[in-house]
């Protein structure tokens, strides 16, 4: 019983740590091969450990987008952390999931926020029940370079098409509702 009580009391702090901490730096090349998106750990101690392990020349000064030919000067920078982004072909537009301070999905153009959505804006079931882990409820996420769009389908068969530059919904459908009507 004491162990269960301990777990119940400590679990929220552990989960908060997972969300807020930035355990490592990472990078992602754009699909056009001309740019690289850099995400630095926010913790200065972690950055120092990484510098010791890989050398200063491989660590970028700021998180953001860099030209692959000139990694000393960022094209644009950001001051937040996430574990993953979806990018347009050239990296000028990015989508961040699980931005707990603003919205569940946040769109950026050249490092500046342009639009955001809460889970409840997109998932109809959210109006009925509270869900904490967003990614569980996204069945598929895909970037279409030809049309510069992000296509998101929820586990409840709701489909959204977003313009990557503006973050605006340009098409949506509730496949779950259509299936229910057919059955």
Backbone bond lengths (Angstrom), bond angles and torsions (degrees), N, CA, C in turn:
res aa  C-N    CA-C-N  psi(-1)  N-CA   C-N-CA  omega(-1)  CA-C   N-CA-C  phi
1 X - - - 1.453 - - 1.536 110.96 -
2 X 1.360 115.43 -41.14 1.462 119.31 179.45 1.527 111.09 -64.58
3 X 1.348 116.27 -37.76 1.461 120.14 179.12 1.526 110.61 -64.59
4 X 1.321 115.87 -42.75 1.461 120.38 179.51 1.524 110.55 -62.76
5 X 1.323 116.65 -43.85 1.456 120.88 179.05 1.531 110.48 -62.16
6 X 1.334 116.50 -41.59 1.459 120.94 178.09 1.530 110.66 -60.23
7 X 1.333 116.39 -46.27 1.465 121.25 -179.76 1.524 110.44 -62.17
8 X 1.315 116.93 -43.24 1.466 120.95 -179.79 1.526 110.72 -63.23
9 X 1.323 117.07 -39.60 1.461 120.53 -178.36 1.530 112.93 -75.38
10 X 1.316 117.24 -34.96 1.464 120.85 -174.80 1.535 113.06 -89.70
11 X 1.327 118.18 -24.16 1.471 122.22 -175.38 1.531 113.71 -53.97
12 X 1.338 119.41 -45.32 1.471 117.91 -179.62 1.528 113.25 -60.11
13 X 1.328 116.91 -35.44 1.463 119.87 179.61 1.523 111.12 -70.75
14 X 1.329 116.75 -37.65 1.461 120.48 177.62 1.522 110.51 -65.06
15 X 1.326 116.27 -44.84 1.468 120.17 179.41 1.523 110.85 -64.04
16 X 1.321 117.17 -40.85 1.460 120.81 178.48 1.518 109.93 -59.98
17 X 1.312 116.36 -40.70 1.458 120.79 178.69 1.511 111.91 -62.54
18 X 1.315 117.68 -38.95 1.460 120.81 179.37 1.520 111.42 -65.21
19 X 1.322 115.68 -36.32 1.459 119.90 -177.74 1.527 111.13 -76.39
20 X 1.325 117.45 -45.15 1.454 121.43 -171.27 1.529 114.00 -84.99
21 X 1.327 117.69 -28.10 1.461 120.16 -176.14 1.516 111.94 -73.43
22 X 1.291 114.80 155.87 1.462 120.93 175.52 1.521 107.50 -124.31
23 X 1.311 117.80 88.46 1.460 120.38 -170.33 1.519 115.61 -70.82
24 X 1.310 119.81 -19.77 1.461 119.40 -175.52 1.528 111.11 -158.63
25 X 1.313 114.65 159.68 1.467 120.84 173.19 1.522 108.35 -90.77
26 X 1.317 116.39 152.35 1.464 120.45 177.36 1.521 109.60 -151.44
27 X 1.329 115.67 165.83 1.464 120.33 179.24 1.520 109.64 -141.44
28 X 1.331 114.90 156.26 1.464 121.15 -178.87 1.526 108.45 -143.76
29 X 1.320 116.43 123.58 1.466 121.40 177.56 1.525 109.44 -75.53
30 X 1.333 115.87 144.37 1.459 119.31 174.01 1.528 108.37 -72.61
31 X 1.320 115.72 155.99 1.461 119.87 -177.10 1.529 112.72 -68.90
32 X 1.329 117.85 -19.98 1.469 118.78 175.44 1.533 111.38 -81.63
33 X 1.332 117.23 -6.83 1.456 122.30 176.16 1.520 115.20 75.41
34 X 1.333 117.97 6.86 1.463 120.94 -175.46 1.526 113.83 -99.05
35 X 1.327 116.91 -15.75 1.459 120.74 -175.50 1.524 110.46 -135.17
36 X 1.332 114.51 164.64 1.454 120.67 176.20 1.527 108.49 -136.93
37 X 1.342 115.73 131.55 1.459 121.85 177.31 1.524 107.33 -94.34
38 X 1.314 116.55 128.25 1.463 123.02 -177.57 1.521 109.63 -112.51
39 X 1.329 116.27 131.52 1.459 121.51 173.23 1.526 106.77 -122.32
40 X 1.325 116.14 108.91 1.458 121.32 178.06 1.519 110.45 -88.72
41 X 1.317 115.60 146.39 1.461 120.30 171.66 1.528 107.81 -60.67
42 X 1.332 116.83 142.58 1.463 120.03 -179.83 1.527 111.97 -80.38
43 X 1.315 116.55 -24.72 1.462 121.91 -177.88 1.535 109.71 -75.77
44 X 1.333 118.37 116.72 1.467 120.90 -179.21 1.534 113.10 -58.08
45 X 1.323 117.35 -33.83 1.471 120.44 178.70 1.527 110.61 -65.70
46 X 1.325 116.54 -39.94 1.464 120.12 177.81 1.528 110.62 -65.73
47 X 1.322 117.05 -42.37 1.469 120.34 177.52 1.527 111.10 -60.41
48 X 1.319 116.46 -40.73 1.467 120.34 178.80 1.529 110.87 -63.98
49 X 1.339 117.24 -41.73 1.474 120.78 176.93 1.528 110.20 -61.44
50 X 1.323 117.17 -42.59 1.463 120.78 179.53 1.527 110.90 -64.43
51 X 1.321 117.37 -40.57 1.473 120.49 178.63 1.529 111.00 -61.47
52 X 1.319 116.13 -39.82 1.470 120.28 179.07 1.525 110.80 -66.05
53 X 1.330 116.90 -37.29 1.466 120.98 -176.72 1.526 113.61 -76.89
54 X 1.322 117.83 -39.55 1.470 119.65 -173.85 1.524 114.09 -114.75
55 X 1.302 117.32 -8.73 1.460 120.28 179.40 1.515 112.24 93.42
56 X 1.305 116.11 148.53 1.469 121.94 -177.37 1.514 113.64 -60.81
57 X 1.327 117.51 -31.51 1.464 119.78 -175.37 1.526 112.63 -67.00
58 X 1.325 117.46 -20.53 1.463 120.38 -179.27 1.523 112.72 -95.82
59 X 1.320 117.89 -3.67 1.457 121.83 -179.58 1.529 109.12 -102.41
60 X 1.297 116.66 128.74 1.460 122.38 179.14 1.525 108.88 -88.11
61 X 1.316 116.78 148.03 1.461 120.57 -177.09 1.521 113.13 -69.80
62 X 1.316 117.70 -33.84 1.468 120.99 -176.61 1.517 110.39 -136.84
63 X 1.327 115.50 152.76 1.463 120.81 172.70 1.518 108.42 -75.00
64 X 1.326 116.55 141.10 1.458 120.49 178.89 1.512 111.66 153.85
65 X 1.317 116.05 -161.27 1.458 122.25 -177.80 1.530 110.11 -104.37
66 X 1.335 115.54 134.07 1.462 122.63 -179.70 1.522 109.41 -125.80
67 X 1.334 115.77 148.66 1.456 121.26 170.54 1.520 106.58 -74.67
68 X 1.304 117.26 134.56 1.464 121.61 -176.61 1.529 111.37 -61.04
69 X 1.347 117.27 -26.67 1.467 122.46 -179.86 1.532 112.77 -84.64
70 X 1.334 117.94 -18.63 1.468 121.68 -178.34 1.525 109.01 -137.94
71 X 1.313 115.94 84.54 1.465 120.23 -175.51 1.528 112.70 -85.05
72 X 1.320 118.30 4.60 1.464 119.88 179.18 1.529 112.34 -90.28
73 X 1.325 117.45 -21.10 1.466 121.37 -178.00 1.521 110.76 -121.63
74 X 1.335 117.75 111.51 1.467 119.02 179.37 1.524 111.73 -68.85
75 X 1.324 115.77 146.42 1.470 121.71 174.37 1.522 108.49 -72.40
76 X 1.330 116.00 -43.78 1.460 123.38 172.22 1.525 108.38 -153.30
77 X 1.333 116.32 159.37 1.464 120.92 -177.19 1.523 110.57 -127.97
78 X 1.330 114.35 163.62 1.466 122.46 176.91 1.526 108.08 -133.51
79 X 1.333 116.74 162.19 1.464 120.08 -179.27 1.529 112.15 -124.24
80 X 1.320 117.37 27.87 1.459 122.10 179.81 1.521 109.44 -128.21
81 X 1.339 115.86 172.33 1.466 120.91 -179.14 1.526 109.89 -125.56
82 X 1.311 115.42 144.23 1.457 122.67 170.58 1.521 107.55 -149.92
83 X 1.314 116.22 160.93 1.456 120.67 -178.49 1.527 112.92 -87.09
84 X 1.341 117.32 -13.74 1.457 119.61 -176.20 1.528 109.51 -164.91
85 X 1.326 116.36 147.60 1.464 121.48 172.77 1.522 108.96 -134.41
86 X 1.313 115.00 157.87 1.465 122.34 168.90 1.518 105.32 -108.14
87 X 1.341 116.87 135.01 1.460 120.76 -173.96 1.519 112.18 -124.17
88 X 1.334 114.25 153.50 1.462 119.78 168.80 1.526 107.80 -69.38
89 X 1.311 116.26 169.71 1.464 122.18 -176.85 1.532 112.35 -51.37
90 X 1.338 117.05 -44.00 1.466 120.96 -177.26 1.527 113.57 -97.10
91 X 1.336 117.88 0.24 1.461 121.19 177.69 1.513 115.06 81.35
92 X 1.325 118.22 1.94 1.465 119.49 -179.58 1.527 111.80 -71.01
93 X 1.325 117.01 -26.16 1.465 121.82 177.26 1.519 108.54 -117.88
94 X 1.335 115.62 133.11 1.463 119.90 177.32 1.518 109.94 -132.54
95 X 1.324 114.85 155.28 1.461 122.08 178.43 1.517 107.28 -123.70
96 X 1.312 115.29 129.73 1.465 123.14 -178.96 1.523 108.58 -114.37
97 X 1.320 116.59 129.36 1.459 121.52 176.69 1.522 109.66 -101.70
98 X 1.323 116.14 152.42 1.468 123.54 176.80 1.516 113.14 63.55
99 X 1.314 116.70 44.06 1.460 121.94 172.19 1.525 106.11 -85.16
100 X 1.321 116.59 87.58 1.465 121.32 -170.33 1.524 113.72 -66.79
101 X 1.309 117.44 -18.77 1.458 119.17 179.59 1.524 112.00 -82.98
102 X 1.310 117.78 -22.63 1.458 120.92 -174.20 1.524 112.04 -120.14
103 X 1.298 116.68 -62.79 1.451 122.08 -177.51 1.504 109.52 -163.42
104 X 1.298 116.03 169.84 1.457 118.82 -177.38 1.521 111.78 -74.04
105 X 1.316 117.64 -33.56 1.463 122.20 177.51 1.529 106.91 -127.25
106 X 1.328 116.11 123.74 1.459 120.49 -179.62 1.523 109.02 -124.32
107 X 1.319 116.04 132.81 1.465 123.11 -179.83 1.532 109.27 -104.31
108 X 1.336 115.55 138.71 1.462 122.19 179.41 1.525 109.43 -129.49
109 X 1.322 115.45 142.94 1.468 122.25 173.95 1.525 106.53 -124.76
110 X 1.329 116.62 121.51 1.466 122.16 -177.62 1.531 112.22 51.51
111 X 1.333 115.82 39.80 1.457 121.77 176.50 1.513 115.21 83.86
112 X 1.329 118.17 -5.85 1.466 122.41 -178.64 1.525 110.46 -105.06
113 X 1.323 115.76 133.99 1.461 120.12 178.72 1.525 110.25 -64.00
114 X 1.351 115.97 132.91 1.465 120.06 178.49 1.527 112.62 -118.44
115 X 1.339 117.91 -23.17 1.463 120.23 -178.38 1.521 109.62 -167.59
116 X 1.329 115.85 156.55 1.463 119.91 175.27 1.525 110.29 -153.06
117 X 1.340 114.83 159.26 1.464 122.13 179.55 1.523 109.29 -137.37
118 X 1.314 115.47 142.68 1.461 121.82 170.34 1.522 107.97 -85.48
119 X 1.330 116.78 160.37 1.467 120.40 176.34 1.525 110.51 -55.51
120 X 1.314 115.64 -42.25 1.467 119.82 -176.04 1.528 112.55 -67.59
121 X 1.326 118.20 -18.05 1.468 121.23 175.37 1.523 111.16 -71.38
122 X 1.330 116.40 -26.09 1.461 120.91 -170.90 1.516 114.46 -112.60
123 X 1.310 117.26 -30.99 1.462 119.96 -174.61 1.520 108.76 -109.12
124 X 1.334 116.57 110.79 1.461 120.79 -177.42 1.520 112.70 -60.02
125 X 1.328 117.09 -33.72 1.455 120.26 179.34 1.526 111.20 -63.32
126 X 1.337 117.66 -22.27 1.460 121.23 -179.54 1.521 111.05 -63.25
127 X 1.295 116.73 -26.36 1.451 119.67 179.60 1.527 110.96 -71.01
128 X 1.335 116.49 -21.34 1.457 121.70 -178.56 1.526 111.34 -95.10
129 X 1.316 117.09 -42.17 1.462 120.37 -176.36 1.522 110.67 -133.91
130 X 1.312 116.77 147.15 1.465 122.01 178.95 1.519 109.61 -84.42
131 X 1.315 116.29 128.64 1.457 121.90 -179.17 1.519 107.59 -122.56
132 X 1.329 116.69 131.54 1.460 120.31 -177.03 1.515 113.28 -93.57
133 X 1.320 118.42 -38.55 1.461 120.20 -175.35 1.519 110.17 -96.23
134 X 1.312 116.79 101.19 1.461 122.37 -174.64 1.512 113.47 -61.36
135 X 1.313 116.96 -45.60 1.457 119.33 -172.30 1.517 112.27 -61.39
136 X 1.320 118.01 -25.49 1.454 121.51 176.93 1.525 110.82 -60.91
137 X 1.296 117.14 -28.34 1.457 120.83 -173.32 1.524 113.77 -99.42
138 X 1.319 117.56 6.23 1.451 121.33 172.85 1.512 108.11 -106.34
139 X 1.325 115.54 112.86 1.464 119.69 -177.23 1.521 111.68 -76.23
140 X 1.323 116.85 -41.28 1.462 119.01 178.36 1.525 110.09 -149.74
141 X 1.331 113.99 146.64 1.458 122.35 176.79 1.521 106.12 -135.70
142 X 1.329 116.39 127.28 1.456 119.60 -176.73 1.526 109.50 -141.82
143 X 1.323 116.06 143.14 1.463 121.30 174.71 1.521 108.10 -105.82
144 X 1.336 115.91 128.32 1.459 122.15 176.76 1.527 106.99 -104.48
145 X 1.343 115.77 106.40 1.469 120.93 -176.27 1.521 112.84 -66.54
146 X 1.314 116.87 -37.18 1.464 120.92 -176.64 1.526 111.52 -60.32
147 X 1.340 116.85 -39.77 1.462 121.28 -178.19 1.527 113.16 -104.17
148 X 1.340 117.52 0.07 1.465 123.11 -179.23 1.529 111.66 54.27
149 X 1.337 115.29 51.43 1.463 121.36 -178.58 1.526 110.83 -129.76
150 X 1.325 114.94 156.75 1.458 122.87 171.19 1.521 106.66 -112.40
151 X 1.332 116.35 129.06 1.465 121.72 179.91 1.518 107.72 -110.74
152 X 1.314 116.23 123.55 1.456 122.17 -178.11 1.520 109.06 -122.55
153 X 1.329 116.65 130.30 1.458 121.02 174.19 1.517 108.07 -121.59
154 X 1.330 116.13 129.11 1.459 120.32 179.99 1.523 109.80 -84.32
155 X 1.319 115.70 165.31 1.460 121.08 177.23 1.526 110.98 -64.47
156 X 1.322 117.00 -18.05 1.466 121.56 179.07 1.524 111.66 -95.81
157 X 1.341 115.87 16.74 1.468 123.62 174.41 1.522 113.72 67.53
158 X 1.311 116.85 28.54 1.454 120.92 171.11 1.526 106.52 -93.65
159 X 1.316 116.80 130.81 1.463 120.98 -175.84 1.522 109.51 -118.21
160 X 1.338 115.45 134.29 1.458 121.65 179.38 1.519 109.61 -128.99
161 X 1.324 115.68 140.26 1.460 121.79 174.84 1.527 106.23 -118.73
162 X 1.341 115.83 121.98 1.458 122.31 -177.51 1.524 110.38 -111.82
163 X 1.319 116.27 141.55 1.456 121.21 168.95 1.530 106.50 -75.12
164 X 1.332 117.89 124.23 1.465 120.73 -176.44 1.525 113.10 -65.88
165 X 1.322 118.29 -31.44 1.464 120.47 -177.48 1.521 113.43 -76.09
166 X 1.336 117.28 -34.44 1.469 120.64 -176.09 1.522 113.31 -108.37
167 X 1.334 117.37 -19.86 1.456 121.09 -175.83 1.518 113.09 76.33
168 X 1.311 117.60 5.36 1.466 120.51 -178.96 1.521 110.78 -80.21
169 X 1.334 115.07 145.26 1.463 121.04 175.92 1.524 107.23 -75.17
170 X 1.335 116.41 121.93 1.465 119.29 179.67 1.525 111.51 -105.41
171 X 1.332 116.91 -11.82 1.463 120.96 175.52 1.521 108.13 -162.15
172 X 1.318 116.18 147.19 1.464 120.53 176.09 1.519 109.32 -154.01
173 X 1.318 114.63 153.67 1.462 120.12 175.77 1.511 108.56 -152.35
174 X 1.314 114.85 149.05 1.455 121.14 177.85 1.514 107.20 -107.83
175 X 1.321 116.32 89.23 1.462 120.95 -177.74 1.522 111.55 -65.19
176 X 1.338 117.11 -31.07 1.465 121.38 179.50 1.533 109.68 -62.86
177 X 1.341 116.16 -43.94 1.458 120.04 178.78 1.514 112.28 -64.54
178 X 1.325 116.76 -38.71 1.465 121.02 178.32 1.520 110.40 -65.74
179 X 1.325 116.83 -44.00 1.467 121.02 178.62 1.520 110.19 -62.35
180 X 1.339 117.40 -40.51 1.463 120.93 179.34 1.524 111.19 -62.37
181 X 1.331 117.00 -38.93 1.458 120.46 179.80 1.526 111.70 -67.39
182 X 1.332 116.39 -36.46 1.462 120.53 -179.24 1.518 111.06 -69.24
183 X 1.337 116.25 -42.94 1.468 121.30 -178.20 1.485 107.88 -74.35
